[in-house]
């Protein structure tokens, strides 16, 4: 066996294991995990263990691949009932907000750092994108109003695409390549974003139909197929010269909200793959940086980061959310929660790969900016939420229903767990009022399984198996959700079992 491959596999396994342990430490200390991963990469690099790595093109390629997985996971874990009311704010923040941030940040860079306008615009464009991995990881730990969380998630999922196109256009302009008149560039960018959105939605719906109709031989194939469909959406959109990043995110949203077999397992698999992608990406970026150059980038990073955080970002949020009736406190939190992470550092490799003059300075500045301001913003988010009064009260967990197909019977096998706080506790099975062709066939309680009867009551922590005719499955799931929220008299209380929407 090739010794180099064996050593590389062993090193990769050790890095993942160390990163997993470090994540636990980061949670206990309140540190954003990306800082741990970056530090691990720096420790392995030329100033640490001496690993030499200068391949910018490979970093860019692997970075894009990692972002595809991260965006797919973000889409799969996004609830449509939350995001549909936030899609307007999210799109506006990802377009108008980005434009305002770039112009204001660049102007301050020219004024305070005496940067040329071209380089200032490039640096501002690189740091203007909020990071999907950082936003998804940080916000889902906080009890926030769903509209606020969904707006930030939609922004971070959609703003990568216009920023990547903007960075590419500016890089071409700074290297002397003709990018065309500004209005034509704007039209092309808009067309690429719209085309990516259409392709992502179409692949998502076609993939959901395929997974519901085709019985795969192994349950483990469903998570693989779900993630593969998201990657296919990215590849198809990119090959058709539209935005693959918009496509992969929207494809994930469609698939994540469809009634798919083994949906929970698929989402869990995507979360694991996204974590692995984050670890690999941040370690790789830590390896690429040269620590001896970073002290000279501290002042520009503080100036640009301060301008972005304190001036450009608040102004972009106010102008973007002007028509969406967000309270001032929520606007202030959205402004502060515009986290930067891997995306700006990956984008900073684009000018280096294109041989843009001053690109190394941009990369070092962005690296320091991300480290410093991720530490400041990530650590302070819970405190800021409390001070602004935007933290929402904790609610009981929603009942989760997992499904597997029984194609020969034209039926589905459903699995549910009665969560703490659920009003399913104490409900007799006949009181569930399930459709006539749906029934609870097995209950597992305290490690013991039994076949229930008419006098069996559900208890907290119970795991139950149900069999439902495929046509009745949506009605059975709605009924289970309704009783979980409102109890046996859910219908009388007006509870339909639809997803809740909390302001």
C-alpha positions in Angstrom: 0.0 0.0 0.0 1.2 3.5 -0.7 2.8 4.9 2.5 1.9 8.5 1.6 -1.8 7.7 1.2 -1.8 5.8 4.5 -0.1 8.6 6.4 -2.5 11.1 4.8 -5.5 9.0 5.9 -4.2 8.7 9.4 -3.5 12.5 9.6 -6.9 13.3 8.3 -8.6 10.9 10.8 -6.6 12.5 13.7 -7.5 16.0 12.6 -11.2 15.1 12.5 -11.1 13.5 15.9 -9.1 16.4 17.5 -11.5 18.8 15.9 -14.5 16.9 17.3 -13.0 17.0 20.8 -12.1 20.7 20.3 -15.7 21.5 19.4 -16.8 20.3 22.8 -14.2 22.5 24.4 -15.4 25.5 22.2 -19.0 24.9 23.4 -18.0 25.0 27.0 -15.9 28.1 26.6 -18.5 29.9 24.4 -16.0 30.1 21.5 -17.1 29.8 17.8 -15.9 26.5 16.6 -14.4 27.9 13.4 -11.7 29.6 15.5 -10.7 26.3 16.9 -10.5 24.8 13.5 -8.5 27.7 12.1 -6.1 27.5 15.1 -5.6 23.8 14.4 -4.7 24.5 10.8 -2.2 27.2 11.8 -0.7 24.8 14.4 -0.2 22.2 11.7 1.2 24.8 9.3 4.6 26.3 8.6 4.9 28.1 11.9 3.7 25.0 13.9 4.4 21.4 12.9 6.0 22.6 9.7 3.5 21.4 7.1 4.1 23.4 3.9 0.9 24.3 2.0 0.7 27.1 -0.6 -1.7 25.6 -3.1 -4.2 28.5 -3.5 -6.0 26.9 -6.5 -6.6 23.6 -4.5 -7.8 25.6 -1.5 -10.3 27.5 -3.7 -11.6 24.3 -5.3 -12.0 22.4 -2.0 -13.5 25.5 -0.5 -16.2 25.7 -3.1 -17.0 22.0 -2.6 -17.2 22.5 1.1 -19.5 25.5 0.7 -21.8 23.4 -1.5 -22.2 20.8 1.3 -22.7 23.5 4.0 -25.3 25.3 1.9 -27.1 22.0 1.2 -27.3 21.3 4.9 -28.5 24.8 5.6 -31.3 24.4 3.0 -32.3 20.9 4.3 -32.6 22.1 7.9 -34.6 25.3 7.0 -38.4 25.1 7.7 -40.4 26.6 4.8 -43.1 27.8 7.2 -40.5 30.0 8.8 -38.6 31.1 5.8 -41.6 31.9 3.5 -42.3 35.0 5.6 -38.6 35.9 5.6 -37.8 35.3 2.0 -38.4 39.0 1.1 -36.1 40.3 3.9 -33.5 37.6 3.1 -33.4 38.3 -0.6 -33.2 42.1 0.0 -30.4 41.7 2.6 -28.5 39.4 0.1 -28.8 41.9 -2.7 -29.5 45.5 -1.7 -27.8 45.0 1.7 -24.6 43.6 0.0 -24.5 46.5 -2.4 -24.8 49.1 0.4 -22.2 47.3 2.5 -19.7 47.1 -0.4 -20.0 50.8 -1.3 -19.9 52.1 2.3 -17.0 49.9 3.4 -15.0 50.7 0.3 -15.5 54.4 0.8 -14.2 54.2 4.4 -11.3 52.1 3.3 -10.3 54.7 0.7 -10.7 57.5 3.3 -8.9 55.9 6.3 -6.5 53.5 4.7 -5.8 55.4 1.5 -6.6 52.3 -0.6 -7.1 52.6 -4.4 -10.8 52.4 -5.2 -10.5 49.2 -7.1 -8.7 47.3 -4.3 -11.1 48.9 -1.7 -14.1 47.7 -3.6 -12.6 44.2 -3.9 -11.8 44.0 -0.2 -15.3 45.3 0.7 -16.9 42.7 -1.6 -14.9 39.9 -0.1 -16.0 40.7 3.5 -19.6 41.7 2.6 -21.0 38.1 2.6 -22.3 36.7 5.8 -21.2 33.1 6.4 -23.8 30.3 6.2 -21.9 27.9 8.5 -21.3 30.5 11.2 -24.9 31.8 11.0 -26.6 28.4 11.0 -24.4 27.1 13.9 -24.7 30.2 16.1 -28.4 31.2 15.7 -29.9 27.8 16.1 -28.6 27.7 19.6 -30.4 30.9 20.6 -34.2 31.2 21.4 -34.9 33.9 18.8 -38.1 34.8 17.0 -38.4 32.6 14.0 -38.7 35.5 11.5 -35.4 36.9 12.7 -33.6 33.6 12.5 -35.1 32.8 9.1 -34.2 36.2 7.7 -30.6 35.8 8.7 -30.5 32.2 7.4 -32.0 33.1 4.1 -29.6 36.0 3.7 -26.5 33.8 4.5 -27.8 31.1 2.2 -28.4 33.5 -0.8 -25.8 36.2 -0.5 -22.8 34.0 -1.4 -23.9 33.9 -5.1 -24.0 37.6 -5.8 -20.9 38.2 -3.8 -18.9 35.5 -5.7 -20.0 37.0 -9.0 -19.1 40.5 -7.8 -15.6 39.4 -6.6 -15.0 37.6 -10.0 -16.0 40.8 -11.9 -13.8 43.1 -9.8 -10.9 40.6 -10.1 -11.2 40.7 -13.9 -11.3 44.5 -13.9 -8.2 44.8 -11.7 -6.2 42.4 -13.9 -7.1 44.4 -17.0 -9.8 42.1 -18.4 -12.8 43.8 -19.9 -15.9 43.0 -17.8 -18.3 45.1 -20.0 -20.5 48.1 -19.0 -21.9 48.1 -15.4 -25.5 47.8 -16.5 -24.7 44.7 -18.6 -22.8 43.1 -15.7 -25.9 43.8 -13.5 -28.2 42.1 -16.0 -26.0 39.1 -16.2 -25.7 38.8 -12.5 -29.5 39.0 -12.1 -30.0 36.4 -14.8 -27.6 34.0 -13.2 -29.3 34.3 -9.8 -32.7 33.8 -11.3 -31.6 30.9 -13.4 -30.0 29.2 -10.4 -33.1 29.7 -8.4 -35.3 28.0 -11.1 -32.9 25.1 -11.5 -32.6 24.5 -7.7 -36.4 24.4 -7.3 -36.9 22.2 -10.3 -34.2 19.7 -9.2 -35.6 19.8 -5.6 -39.2 18.9 -6.7 -38.1 16.3 -9.2 -35.8 14.7 -6.6 -38.5 14.6 -4.0 -40.9 12.9 -6.4 -38.2 10.4 -7.3 -37.4 9.5 -3.7 -41.0 9.1 -2.9 -41.7 6.8 -5.8 -38.6 4.7 -5.9 -37.9 2.2 -3.1 -34.1 2.1 -2.6 -32.6 -1.2 -1.5 -31.0 0.2 1.7 -32.2 2.8 4.1 -28.7 4.3 4.1 -29.1 5.2 0.4 -31.7 7.9 1.1 -29.4 10.3 2.9 -26.8 9.8 0.2 -29.4 10.4 -2.6 -30.7 13.5 -0.9 -27.3 15.1 -0.6 -26.4 14.0 -4.1 -29.5 15.8 -5.5 -28.3 19.0 -3.9 -24.9 18.6 -5.4 -26.5 17.8 -8.8 -28.5 21.1 -8.5 -25.2 23.0 -8.0 -23.5 21.2 -10.9 -26.4 21.6 -13.3 -26.8 25.3 -12.6 -23.0 25.9 -12.9 -22.8 24.1 -16.2 -25.6 26.2 -17.5 -23.8 29.4 -16.4 -26.2 30.2 -13.7 -25.7 30.4 -9.9 -24.9 27.0 -8.5 -24.9 28.4 -4.9 -28.5 29.6 -5.1 -29.5 26.3 -6.8 -28.0 24.1 -4.1 -29.5 26.1 -1.2 -33.0 26.2 -2.7 -32.8 22.6 -3.7 -32.1 21.8 -0.1 -35.0 23.9 1.1 -37.4 22.0 -1.2 -36.1 18.6 -0.2 -35.9 19.4 3.5 -39.6 20.4 3.5 -40.9 17.5 1.4 -42.4 14.3 2.9 -39.4 12.1 2.1 -38.6 8.5 3.4 -36.1 8.6 6.2 -36.1 12.4 6.3 -34.7 12.7 9.8 -31.8 10.4 8.9 -31.1 12.3 5.7 -31.0 15.6 7.6 -28.7 14.1 10.3 -26.4 12.8 7.6 -26.3 16.2 5.9 -25.5 17.9 9.3 -22.6 15.4 9.8 -21.2 16.0 6.3 -21.5 19.8 6.8 -19.6 19.5 10.0 -16.9 17.5 8.3 -16.8 20.1 5.5 -16.4 22.9 8.0 -13.5 21.1 9.8 -11.7 20.4 6.5 -12.2 23.9 5.1 -11.1 25.8 8.2 -8.1 23.6 8.8 -7.1 24.0 5.2 -7.5 27.8 5.4 -5.4 27.8 8.6 -2.7 25.9 6.7 -2.7 28.3 3.9 -2.1 31.5 6.0 1.4 32.7 6.7 1.4 33.9 10.4 4.4 36.1 10.0 2.5 38.4 7.7 -0.6 38.8 9.9 0.7 41.5 12.3 0.9 43.9 9.4 -2.8 43.2 8.6 -4.1 43.9 12.1 -4.7 47.6 11.6 -6.4 47.4 8.2 -8.5 44.5 9.5 -9.7 46.5 12.5 -10.5 49.5 10.4 -12.4 47.6 7.7 -14.1 45.3 10.2 -15.1 48.3 12.4 -16.5 50.1 9.4 -18.4 47.1 8.3 -19.8 46.2 11.7 -20.6 49.7 13.0 -21.5 51.7 9.9 -22.0 49.7 6.7 -23.9 46.7 8.1 -26.4 48.8 10.2 -27.0 51.1 7.3 -27.5 48.1 4.9 -30.0 46.5 7.3 -32.0 49.6 7.8 -32.3 50.2 4.0 -33.0 46.6 3.3 -35.7 46.1 6.0 -37.4 49.5 5.5 -40.5 47.9 4.1 -40.8 44.8 6.2 -41.8 46.2 9.6 -39.1 44.8 11.7 -39.0 46.4 15.2 -35.8 48.5 15.8 -34.5 46.0 18.3 -34.7 43.2 15.8 -33.1 45.3 13.2 -30.2 46.0 15.6 -29.8 42.3 16.3 -29.8 41.4 12.6 -27.1 44.0 12.1 -25.0 42.6 14.9 -25.6 39.0 13.9 -24.1 39.3 10.4 -21.3 36.8 11.1 -18.3 36.4 8.9 -16.5 33.0 8.6 -15.1 30.7 6.0 -16.9 32.3 3.0 -14.9 35.6 3.1 -11.6 33.7 3.5 -12.4 31.4 0.6 -13.4 34.5 -1.5 -10.1 36.1 -0.6 -8.3 33.2 -2.5 -10.1 34.2 -5.8 -8.0 37.4 -6.3 -4.8 35.5 -5.5 -5.6 32.8 -8.0 -6.4 35.5 -10.6 -3.0 37.3 -9.8 -4.7 40.5 -8.8 -2.1 43.1 -7.6 -2.4 43.4 -3.8 -4.4 40.2 -3.4 -2.1 38.8 -0.7 -2.8 41.9 1.4 -6.5 41.4 0.9 -6.2 37.7 2.1 -4.2 38.6 5.2 -6.6 41.4 6.1 -9.7 39.2 5.6 -8.2 36.4 7.7 -7.5 38.7 10.7 -10.8 40.4 10.3 -12.7 37.1 10.4 -10.8 35.8 13.5 -11.2 39.1 15.5 -14.8 39.9 14.6 -16.1 36.3 14.8 -14.7 36.2 18.3 -16.3 39.5 19.2 -19.7 38.9 17.6 -20.0 35.2 18.2 -19.2 35.5 21.9 -21.6 38.4 22.4 -24.7 37.2 20.5 -26.6 35.8 23.5 -25.8 38.9 25.6 -26.9 41.2 22.7 -30.1 39.2 22.2 -30.9 39.6 25.9 -30.0 43.3 26.1 -32.2 44.1 23.0 -35.1 42.0 24.4 -35.4 39.9 21.2 -34.8 36.5 22.8 -38.0 34.4 22.5 -39.2 32.1 25.3 -38.2 28.4 25.0 -40.9 26.2 23.6 -41.5 22.5 23.8 -39.9 20.5 21.1 -42.1 19.6 18.1 -43.1 16.0 17.6 -40.9 14.4 14.9 -42.2 11.8 12.6 -39.8 9.5 10.6 -41.1 7.5 7.6 -40.0 4.5 5.5 -41.8 3.2 2.4 -43.7 -0.1 2.1 -44.1 0.0 -1.6 -45.7 -3.4 -2.2 -48.4 -2.4 0.3 -48.7 1.2 -1.0 -48.2 2.3 2.6 -45.7 4.0 4.9 -44.2 3.0 8.2 -44.0 6.0 10.5 -41.9 6.3 13.7 -42.4 9.0 16.3 -41.0 9.8 19.7 -43.2 11.6 22.3 -41.0 14.6 23.3 -40.9 16.3 26.7 -43.7 18.9 27.0 -45.9 17.2 24.4 -49.6 16.9 25.1 -49.5 13.4 23.6 -48.6 12.3 27.1 -51.6 10.5 28.6 -53.7 10.3 25.4 -55.4 7.0 24.7 -54.8 5.7 21.2 -58.4 6.0 20.1 -58.3 9.7 21.1 -55.7 10.3 18.4 -58.5 10.0 15.8 -56.1 8.8 13.2 -57.5 8.0 9.7 -59.2 4.6 9.3 -56.3 3.2 7.3 -53.6 4.3 9.9 -52.8 2.6 13.2 -50.2 2.4 16.0 -48.8 -1.1 15.7 -45.9 -1.1 18.3 -44.8 0.9 21.3 -41.3 0.9 22.9 -41.4 2.1 26.5 -38.4 2.0 28.8 -36.6 -0.4 26.5 -39.6 -2.8 26.4 -41.7 -3.3 23.3 -45.4 -4.3 23.2 -48.4 -4.3 20.8 -50.8 -1.6 22.0 -54.6 -2.0 22.5 -57.5 0.4 22.7 -56.8 1.1 26.4 -53.1 2.0 25.8 -52.0 5.5 26.6 -49.0 7.3 25.1 -46.3 8.4 27.6 -43.4 10.9 27.5 -40.4 9.2 25.9 -42.4 6.5 24.1 -41.3 5.5 20.7 -44.2 4.4 18.5 -44.5 2.7 15.1 -47.5 3.5 12.9 -48.5 2.0 9.6 -50.5 4.3 7.3 -51.8 4.0 3.7 -49.7 6.4 1.7 -52.7 8.6 0.7 -53.5 9.1 4.4 -50.0 9.8 5.7 -50.2 13.6 5.5 -53.5 13.6 7.5 -52.0 11.2 10.1 -49.0 13.4 10.6 -51.2 16.5 10.9 -53.3 14.8 13.6 -50.2 13.7 15.5 -48.9 17.3 15.5 -52.2 18.7 16.5 -52.6 16.4 19.5 -49.0 17.0 20.5 -49.7 20.7 20.7 -53.3 21.0 22.0 -54.1 17.6 23.5 -57.0 15.3 22.8 -59.4 18.2 22.2 -57.1 19.7 19.5 -59.9 20.1 16.9 -62.2 21.9 19.4 -59.3 24.3 20.2 -58.8 25.1 16.5 -55.4 23.3 16.2 -55.1 21.9 12.7 -51.6 20.5 13.0 -50.0 22.9 10.6 -46.5 24.2 11.3 -46.5 27.0 13.8 -45.3 30.5 12.9 -43.9 32.6 15.8 -43.1 36.3 15.2 
